[in-house]
Amino acid sequence: MEIHLILIFMICAALFAAETKDLISSLIALSVAGLGLCLAFLILKAPNLAITQLVVEIIYVIILIRATIDKDLPLVRDGRWLFNTVSAMLFAIVFLSFAYFALKEIPVFGQPLMRVSNEYVTSGLEKTGSANIVSAITLNFRSFDALAEAAVLFTAIIGVLAITRKTGKIDEK
Amino acid sequence: MKNKEAPGMSLIVKSVTRLTAGLILIYGIYIVFRGHIGPGGGFAGGVIIALSLVHLMLAFGKDVVLKRLDEARGIIISSLGALAFLILGIVGFLGFKAPFLKERFEHFSAGLIPIYDVVIGVLVSSGLFITFLALVLLTGKREKK
């Protein structure tokens, strides 16, 4: 029940973030939607994801506010509101109907416990010694995945630094 | 205001930041080191450490933080974090017929997981702070034009 309330709240916040006129209000609505996602993770009993979501959301809101604080770009609104509204409603109807038929078919969350995940859940503590099953999976059973994730993050940081570098390597004379 | 010319925010913000920035830093380190016991881990703790540096930088201006961790030093620390992850994986090769990323030494608790957490925390904290620094310096340069 609470999860539905939070989902409706997040949809309202996301719609407001998409439709409002100035950038700061849109950012605040976006961060409210992210906070709702954090609460949803807490209700679904995933505190690892909730901590990460909260913290990452704080840092991206700070970066976005810092980047947009004096560049309040006006939005382009021409006279195509009829086409926009009709296409948005059409796509909403299509996606909701597909979601209705697709979500009827999927099993209950985590219900048929697969063989590999059953092994992880039952003997994760003895094999790794980690009481937190999430980090036991991500850093021991699937540590190659964590290595690739670290590589992706490092490459992204290097890319940002290479693009936004102030001065070149060769000093101008 | 006596120090109106000084960079950064007002006196109230600076006084509160003096109290809270160290606590946030310690909390981030705590989250990194207890990643194998409770919720948390290297990524979340690293972001919290980066946030404490961002907090200092927003309150006191960029020169205070740049004295301790500038761009060149940050990229070296971040690279060392990424490299240490790879080296810890290669350690598994030391015994023959052992797979990549296998644990080679017995630890008191949870094997290599806390060490991976610390390494990821180092990588994420310095990397995210450097990214923030690059974005802020870029916008400052654009305003001057």
Interface residues (C-beta under 8 A of the other chain):
Chain A: P47 N48 A50 I51 T52 V55 V56 I58 I59 I62 I63 R66 A67 D70 T128 G129 S130 A131 N132 V134 S135 A136 T138 L139 N140 S143 F144 A146 L147 A150 A151 L153 F154 I157 I158 V160 L161 T164 R165 K166
Chain B: I31 G35 H36 I37 G38 P39 G40 G41 F43 A44 V47 I48 A50 L51 V54 L58 E71 I75 S78 S79 G81 A82 F85 L86 G89 F100 L101 E103 H107 S109 A110 G111 L112 I113 Y116 D117 V119 I120 L123 V124 G127 L128 I130 T131 F132 A134 L135 V136 L137 L138 T139 K141 E143
